[in-house]
């Protein structure tokens, strides 16, 4: 499979599995985090795995 085809398949799976809407709990958590960006930026449990 070519790289572009593989990416299309991976994206289709991601789009299918991804929730279409955040739950109210998820929205509240994101809002709470956005109110304290310095704490979010310096959290030690975050990883950069999504960049690779």
C-alpha positions as CSV (number, residue, x, y, z in Angstrom):
1,X,0.0,0.0,0.0
2,X,1.3,3.4,-0.9
3,X,2.0,6.0,1.8
4,X,-0.9,8.3,0.7
5,X,-3.3,5.3,0.6
6,X,-2.2,4.2,4.1
7,X,-2.8,7.8,5.4
8,X,-6.2,7.9,3.9
9,X,-7.2,4.6,5.5
10,X,-5.8,5.7,8.9
11,X,-7.7,9.0,8.6
12,X,-10.9,7.3,7.7
13,X,-10.5,5.0,10.8
14,X,-9.7,8.0,13.0
15,X,-12.7,10.0,11.7
16,X,-15.0,7.0,12.2
17,X,-13.8,6.4,15.8
18,X,-13.6,10.1,16.8
19,X,-16.7,11.4,18.7
20,X,-18.6,13.9,16.7
21,X,-19.4,16.0,19.8
22,X,-17.7,16.5,23.2
23,X,-19.7,15.5,26.2
24,X,-20.6,18.2,28.7
25,X,-18.0,16.8,31.1
26,X,-15.3,17.0,28.4
27,X,-16.3,20.5,27.6
28,X,-16.2,21.5,31.2
29,X,-12.7,20.0,31.7
30,X,-11.4,21.8,28.6
31,X,-12.8,25.0,29.8
32,X,-11.3,24.5,33.2
33,X,-7.9,23.8,31.7
34,X,-8.1,26.8,29.4
35,X,-8.5,29.0,32.5
36,X,-5.1,27.9,33.7
37,X,-2.8,27.6,30.6
38,X,0.5,27.8,32.6
39,X,-0.5,24.7,34.6
40,X,-1.5,22.9,31.5
41,X,1.8,23.8,29.7
42,X,3.9,22.6,32.6
43,X,2.0,19.4,33.4
44,X,4.4,16.5,33.8
45,X,2.0,13.8,32.6
46,X,1.7,15.2,29.1
47,X,3.5,13.6,26.2
48,X,4.4,14.6,22.7
49,X,3.4,11.2,21.2
50,X,0.8,12.8,19.0
51,X,3.5,14.8,17.1
52,X,5.3,11.7,15.9
